[in-house]
Amino acid sequence: MALVLALVGTLALVSYVRNAADRAKAGETEVQVLVASSAIAAGTPANMLNSMVEAQSVAQKNVPEGAIAKLDSLEGLVAAADIFPGEQLVAQRFVEPSGYASRGIGVEVPEDMVELTIQLNAERTVGGIVAPGQRVTIIVTFDVNDPGATMYLTPDNELVPLPDTGNQDSSLVPGMADTLLHHVLVTAVQESESNFATQQERSEARLTAPPGGALSVTFALRPFDAERLVFAREFGDIWLALERESVPSQRDPSKEFDNLFTDESVAG
């Protein structure tokens, strides 16, 4: 009996060692995978990656699940997040364009809302540091003295078209500023070009220098509020202010020349 047990134990040990050797050998086997040779921004279509990736031989044990060997397998998809130089391409990092709501940070748009984009310069977007996922207050201004103005504000706070003869009515309010919307979700921020590989690098740089050119900012809005924002963009000027949850959102009177310096406690 002792001899049989010893024999069985020896066979089991030999089998284990042989399997371990096979596993080690398999781990040392090299396979071809695609690796990012330069930074790939979130949202980049797969059909534009030829100059951004290169094939490399990697040990099998270092290949993650879903590793990509050929770009053909990503046809019709876009990068779901920023991919850094030296990073292996994996299928999980690519999604359908229609499902790309993350813009790199996972912003989800409520089902009952629409998305709307307007273009603003850095000054009007908090120095360009506004980013997806943040909440903003949208402030609108109107100035009927603007040569391009086509609307004006009546003393009853009603917006009506300017007469063909121009601003000749002394009852017209020359200008006003008002908060149009509170707690608006920013879903995307795009610029014409960027020298930064990641959103973090871009944000850190903007703390000392605003971006050049205009930014396209996308918001999630109720359809009714989207109409209001389009109207304000067409006939006035838009400013964004970053919000915190502690900021009150009660309605304050619109500001005009007559009440510009009135304390809010008196104005309310």
TADA-V869992 format. One record per helix or strand. SS is the DSSP state (A for helix, B for strand). FROM is the first residue (numbers start at 1). LEN is the number of residues. If there is no record, write none. Layout:
SS | FROM | LEN
SS | FROM | LEN
//
This chain:
A | 2 | 27
B | 30 | 7
B | 40 | 1
B | 45 | 1
A | 46 | 3
B | 53 | 7
A | 60 | 3
B | 67 | 1
A | 71 | 4
B | 77 | 3
B | 83 | 1
B | 88 | 1
B | 90 | 1
A | 91 | 3
B | 94 | 3
A | 97 | 3
B | 114 | 8
A | 122 | 7
B | 135 | 9
B | 151 | 3
B | 159 | 3
B | 173 | 1
B | 175 | 17
A | 199 | 8
B | 214 | 8
A | 223 | 13
B | 237 | 6
B | 255 | 2
A | 264 | 4
//
